[in-house]
Amino acid sequence: MSWSEELRKILRRVRGKPGSPADDGMEGGVSCEEAAERLFEWLDGELDPDEAAGVGEHLETCARCYPVLVFERSFREAVSRAAEGTDAPESLRASILDALEAEDERPEE
């Protein structure tokens, strides 16, 4: 089974049916929706300690959210392994910096 098929399978299982008990999970005092919104901040260590504790408890104990956490951790590890020892070309760095500078110069809408 390909990784994309596995992801679809996990997402179908995690989403469940609206109104199901998993839909209202409040593990760690955090809802599934809030845990999903804060997942990447939690993985990156960007939450304050109290928020991190609640979100972490939810992600680690919620039957609905845990498979998503496992997938994201595995995905990040795979990307890290694939990127080991590889440096982006200097031209890519220059292009990104140019694009960021151009974005800063654009008038706000």
C-alpha positions as CSV (number, residue, x, y, z in Angstrom):
1,M,0.0,0.0,0.0
2,S,1.4,3.4,-0.9
3,W,1.8,6.2,1.7
4,S,-1.0,8.2,0.1
5,E,-3.4,5.2,0.4
6,E,-2.3,4.7,4.0
7,L,-2.9,8.4,4.7
8,R,-6.4,8.2,3.2
9,K,-7.2,5.1,5.3
10,I,-6.0,6.9,8.5
11,L,-7.9,10.0,7.7
12,R,-11.1,8.1,7.1
13,R,-10.7,6.3,10.4
14,V,-9.9,9.5,12.2
15,R,-12.6,11.6,10.8
16,G,-15.3,9.2,11.9
17,K,-18.9,10.1,11.7
18,P,-20.1,13.6,12.8
19,G,-21.6,13.5,16.2
20,S,-19.8,10.4,17.2
21,P,-18.2,10.3,20.7
22,A,-14.8,10.9,19.1
23,D,-16.1,14.0,17.6
24,D,-16.5,15.6,21.0
25,G,-13.2,14.3,22.6
26,M,-11.8,16.7,25.2
27,E,-8.7,14.8,26.4
28,G,-6.4,17.1,28.2
29,G,-9.1,19.7,28.3
30,V,-8.6,20.3,24.6
31,S,-11.0,19.5,21.8
32,C,-10.1,17.5,18.7
33,E,-10.5,20.6,16.6
34,E,-8.2,22.7,18.8
35,A,-5.6,19.8,18.9
36,A,-5.6,19.6,15.1
37,E,-5.2,23.4,14.8
38,R,-2.3,23.4,17.3
39,L,-0.6,20.2,16.1
40,F,2.3,21.8,14.2
41,E,2.9,24.4,16.9
42,W,3.1,21.5,19.4
43,L,5.4,19.4,17.3
44,D,7.7,22.5,16.8
45,G,7.8,23.3,20.5
46,E,6.1,26.7,19.9
47,L,3.4,26.5,22.6
48,D,3.7,27.8,26.1
49,P,4.1,25.0,28.7
50,D,0.5,24.9,29.8
51,E,-0.9,24.8,26.2
52,A,1.7,22.3,25.2
53,A,0.7,20.0,28.1
54,G,-3.0,20.1,27.2
55,V,-2.5,19.7,23.5
56,G,0.2,17.0,24.0
57,E,-2.1,15.0,26.4
58,H,-4.9,15.2,23.9
59,L,-2.8,14.1,20.9
60,E,-1.2,11.2,22.8
61,T,-4.4,9.9,24.3
62,C,-7.2,10.6,21.8
63,A,-8.1,7.6,19.7
64,R,-9.2,10.0,16.9
65,C,-6.1,12.3,16.9
66,Y,-3.3,9.9,17.8
67,P,-3.1,8.3,14.3
68,V,-2.7,11.8,12.8
69,L,0.1,12.5,15.3
70,V,1.9,9.3,14.4
71,F,1.6,10.1,10.7
72,E,3.0,13.6,11.1
73,R,5.9,12.5,13.2
74,S,6.7,9.7,10.8
75,F,6.4,12.1,7.8
76,R,8.8,14.6,9.5
77,E,11.3,11.9,10.3
78,A,11.2,10.6,6.7
79,V,11.7,14.1,5.3
80,S,14.6,14.7,7.7
81,R,16.3,11.4,6.7
82,A,15.8,12.2,3.0
83,A,17.3,15.7,3.5
84,E,20.4,14.5,5.5
85,G,23.6,15.6,3.8
86,T,21.8,17.6,1.1
87,D,22.2,21.3,0.8
88,A,19.9,23.3,-1.4
89,P,21.7,25.1,-4.3
90,E,22.7,28.7,-3.6
91,S,20.5,29.8,-6.5
92,L,17.4,28.4,-4.6
93,R,18.4,30.4,-1.5
94,A,18.8,33.6,-3.6
95,S,15.4,33.0,-5.3
96,I,13.7,32.6,-2.0
97,L,15.2,35.7,-0.5
98,D,14.3,37.7,-3.6
99,A,10.7,36.5,-3.4
100,L,10.5,37.4,0.3
101,E,11.9,40.9,-0.4
102,A,9.4,41.4,-3.3
103,E,6.6,40.3,-0.9
104,D,7.7,42.9,1.7
105,E,7.6,45.6,-1.0
106,R,4.1,44.8,-2.2
107,P,1.4,47.2,-0.9
108,E,-1.1,45.7,1.5
109,E,-4.6,45.2,0.2
